Amino acid sequence: MSVVSASPFLSQDLESPARQRRHTLPASEFRPLNPQDAISVFEIEKEAFISVSGECPLHLDEVRHFLTLCPELSLGWFELGRLVAFIIGSLWDEDRLTTDALTLHKPHGHTVHIHVLAVHRTFRQQGKGSILIWRYLQYLRCLPYVRRAVLMCEDILVPFYKKSGFKVVGPCAITVAHLTFTEMQFAIRGHAYMRRNSQF
Ligand SMILES: CC(C)(COP(=O)(O)OP(=O)(O)OC[C@H]1O[C@@H](n2cnc3c(N)ncnc32)[C@H](O)[C@@H]1OP(=O)(O)O)[C@@H](O)C(=O)NCCC(=O)NCCS
């Protein structure tokens, strides 16, 4: 089964014959990303991160890398065919994030590492980031091998992720240039496992 046909992101309307006959772009569409989306992803990243701090979570080749290896762990929000927000994840197989997690996809891991969530500048503060992460977490519940989602973020964004149900794990071991991060996690399943490994 292809990634797209297995995806719960496509509404029935998009798959109906009536929809297939129509040639206009859908007003709003959620779907996994593919390597052809990498440039649109990177355009948003450049504005969101590089223009602010000179760094970004994933460079263009890394975006292509993850969208080739594990497109099913990404999610894009398109409006009239234009990418307005996205998430890129990969699998990780250790309790805590280390620098290897920034570049590796561990196919046998049970943890989804969310590398980046970003909303196009003109669409921020409209609830899109919260909606996208909610849909993504709902989707992860459909993947039997996923136990939890983890991410690292700057302290200022901890309240944003807490509102989406993430809990603080502790200071992240990874630093990028002068930036430090907090590691956060969201339990997908296996609550006993989560309790054993959570310090907070
Ligand atoms: C962070 C981001 C994804 C949030 O998406 P969004 O669609 O603007 O967020 P929502 O409209 O769903 O939620 C807005 C809430 O997030 C908080 N928030 C958003 N960006 C924030 C920021 N840079 N600093 C602090 N809080 C922020 C707001 O305070 C707001 O909270 P409120 O509802 O209590 O006012 C978006 O601002 C973005 O893409 N930023 C640049 C990239 C980035 O920093 N990504 C996160 C990497 S870990």
The ligand as an SDF file (V2000), in Angstrom:
LIG
                    3D

 48 50  0  0  0  0  0  0  0  0999 V2000
    6.0350   28.1100   16.9800 C   0  0  0  0  0  0  0  0  0  0  0  0
    5.0260   28.0220   15.8520 C   0  0  0  0  0  0  0  0  0  0  0  0
    5.1190   26.6890   15.1700 C   0  0  0  0  0  0  0  0  0  0  0  0
    3.6260   28.2140   16.4540 C   0  0  0  0  0  0  0  0  0  0  0  0
    2.6680   28.1290   15.4160 O   0  0  0  0  0  0  0  0  0  0  0  0
    1.4200   29.1240   15.3730 P   0  0  0  0  0  0  0  0  0  0  0  0
    0.4950   28.6380   14.3230 O   0  0  0  0  0  0  0  0  0  0  0  0
    1.8940   30.5260   15.2680 O   0  0  0  0  0  0  0  0  0  0  0  0
    0.8440   28.8910   16.8420 O   0  0  0  0  0  0  0  0  0  0  0  0
   -0.6720   28.8610   17.3110 P   0  0  0  0  0  0  0  0  0  0  0  0
   -1.4070   29.9820   16.6540 O   0  0  0  0  0  0  0  0  0  0  0  0
   -1.2200   27.4950   17.1830 O   0  0  0  0  0  0  0  0  0  0  0  0
   -0.4720   29.1100   18.8580 O   0  0  0  0  0  0  0  0  0  0  0  0
   -0.0270   30.3370   19.2510 C   0  0  0  0  0  0  0  0  0  0  0  0
    0.5530   30.1960   20.6380 C   0  0  0  0  0  0  0  0  0  0  0  0
    1.9260   29.8040   20.5510 O   0  0  0  0  0  0  0  0  0  0  0  0
    2.7480   30.7610   21.2190 C   0  0  0  0  0  0  0  0  0  0  0  0
    3.9070   31.0530   20.3890 N   0  0  0  0  0  0  0  0  0  0  0  0
    3.9980   30.9650   19.0570 C   0  0  0  0  0  0  0  0  0  0  0  0
    5.2310   31.3430   18.6630 N   0  0  0  0  0  0  0  0  0  0  0  0
    5.8940   31.6930   19.7710 C   0  0  0  0  0  0  0  0  0  0  0  0
    7.2030   32.1750   20.0250 C   0  0  0  0  0  0  0  0  0  0  0  0
    8.0790   32.3790   19.0410 N   0  0  0  0  0  0  0  0  0  0  0  0
    7.5370   32.4190   21.2800 N   0  0  0  0  0  0  0  0  0  0  0  0
    6.6610   32.2230   22.2900 C   0  0  0  0  0  0  0  0  0  0  0  0
    5.4210   31.7740   22.1240 N   0  0  0  0  0  0  0  0  0  0  0  0
    5.0500   31.5090   20.8740 C   0  0  0  0  0  0  0  0  0  0  0  0
    1.9240   31.9980   21.3410 C   0  0  0  0  0  0  0  0  0  0  0  0
    2.2250   32.6450   22.5340 O   0  0  0  0  0  0  0  0  0  0  0  0
    0.4950   31.5280   21.3260 C   0  0  0  0  0  0  0  0  0  0  0  0
    0.0580   31.3130   22.6320 O   0  0  0  0  0  0  0  0  0  0  0  0
   -1.3260   31.9750   23.0760 P   0  0  0  0  0  0  0  0  0  0  0  0
   -2.3780   31.2560   22.2730 O   0  0  0  0  0  0  0  0  0  0  0  0
   -1.4040   31.6790   24.5300 O   0  0  0  0  0  0  0  0  0  0  0  0
   -1.2000   33.4100   22.7320 O   0  0  0  0  0  0  0  0  0  0  0  0
    5.2390   29.1910   14.8310 C   0  0  0  0  0  0  0  0  0  0  0  0
    5.2130   30.4230   15.5050 O   0  0  0  0  0  0  0  0  0  0  0  0
    6.5200   29.0710   14.0440 C   0  0  0  0  0  0  0  0  0  0  0  0
    6.5550   28.4590   12.9990 O   0  0  0  0  0  0  0  0  0  0  0  0
    7.5980   29.7190   14.5480 N   0  0  0  0  0  0  0  0  0  0  0  0
    8.8830   29.7030   13.8840 C   0  0  0  0  0  0  0  0  0  0  0  0
    9.4800   28.3220   13.8820 C   0  0  0  0  0  0  0  0  0  0  0  0
    9.6070   27.7190   15.2700 C   0  0  0  0  0  0  0  0  0  0  0  0
   10.0580   28.3670   16.2050 O   0  0  0  0  0  0  0  0  0  0  0  0
    9.2040   26.4360   15.3840 N   0  0  0  0  0  0  0  0  0  0  0  0
    9.2950   25.6840   16.6070 C   0  0  0  0  0  0  0  0  0  0  0  0
   10.5760   24.9050   16.6310 C   0  0  0  0  0  0  0  0  0  0  0  0
   10.6790   23.9580   18.1340 S   0  0  0  0  0  0  0  0  0  0  0  0
  1  2  1  0
  2  3  1  0
  2  4  1  0
  2 36  1  0
  4  5  1  0
  5  6  1  0
  6  7  2  0
  6  8  1  0
  6  9  1  0
  9 10  1  0
 10 11  2  0
 10 12  1  0
 10 13  1  0
 13 14  1  0
 14 15  1  0
 15 16  1  0
 15 30  1  0
 16 17  1  0
 17 18  1  0
 17 28  1  0
 18 19  1  0
 18 27  1  0
 19 20  2  0
 20 21  1  0
 21 22  1  0
 21 27  2  0
 22 23  1  0
 22 24  2  0
 24 25  1  0
 25 26  2  0
 26 27  1  0
 28 29  1  0
 28 30  1  0
 30 31  1  0
 31 32  1  0
 32 33  2  0
 32 34  1  0
 32 35  1  0
 36 37  1  0
 36 38  1  0
 38 39  2  0
 38 40  1  0
 40 41  1  0
 41 42  1  0
 42 43  1  0
 43 44  2  0
 43 45  1  0
 45 46  1  0
 46 47  1  0
 47 48  1  0
M  END
$$$$
